[in-house]
Amino acid sequence: MLHIYNETSPLTDLCVCLGSAVPQFDSYRNDPKQLKNFKMLPWNKAKLLKQQQQFFEVMSQYGVNLHFVNHSDVHPWQMYTRDTGFVIHNKFYFSRNRELTERVGEIELLRQSIPTLLDQDMIEIIQGKIEGGDVLIDEDTVYIGISDRTTLDAVTELAQYVKVTPIYLGTSVMHLDTRMTILPGQQLLIYPSAFLKADLNILKTRFTLIEVTEAEALMMGTNVFVINPTTVILHSSFIRIARLIESVGIKVEQIDYSEPNALLGSFRCATLPLARL
């Protein structure tokens, strides 16, 4: 079942979670410093659930099998399944340690919901903490963002299993995929100013850069999701980004995803790929 060697091969199996446990904006009182720093915006829960359903319908149209994690009020942000764990090649990696206490325990709920995830296929990262939003896979190389959410000691442990390239983000970037995402054809959708010069030079040797603006990056403009080698999906307000992606021969599916974006997690954040062909 587990088979992820890159970010762009045809997607077959995807782990998702309905945002039914997401609190209403007016009732949300637990506002951690991290979320204040990243400028969470007001959201409409009913609209969020409707937008999720539209996304699920698009996935079904492309023949993607959806595996649902049961939602729980104890884990209000479980809909952002990307960070609960991640698949590299044929193994599922996860860390029980999380930056946000509200997200501790998500892995247990995911395992209960997807019984096809077997113990022998799972590897726990013991040291530090690591989240899937910081993990981008390109065949033999795995790019890992280093920030508050993913620490160097966790990446060092992961390096025992796969070849890793650390990308240093500092404390003002939540996850690597909020500043870059690998697209088909070795294209990289990226906000270059977020990166150290040395890291940017490494990326330039492997990818052709498609640059977004600071304003687009802050609104999750790089957090698009690749369905297959010819198609990506992004939030419909990013008209300029859609044109840039289309200009390199990639089809763009656009739907309104404003509410997950307001919660600081767009298509890639709310998806956990389990298998690509």
Beta strands, then each sheet from edge to edge (+ up, - down):
strand 1: 11-16
strand 2: 65-68
strand 3: 86-88
strand 4: 91-94
strand 5: 122-124
strand 6: 135-138
strand 7: 141-146
strand 8: 164-168
strand 9: 180-183
strand 10: 187-190
strand 11: 208-211
strand 12: 225-228
strand 13: 231-235
strand 14: 251-255
strand 15: 272-276
sheet 1: 2+ 1+ 15-
sheet 2: 3+ 4- 5-
sheet 3: 6+ 7- 8-
sheet 4: 9+ 10- 11-
sheet 5: 12+ 13- 14-
end
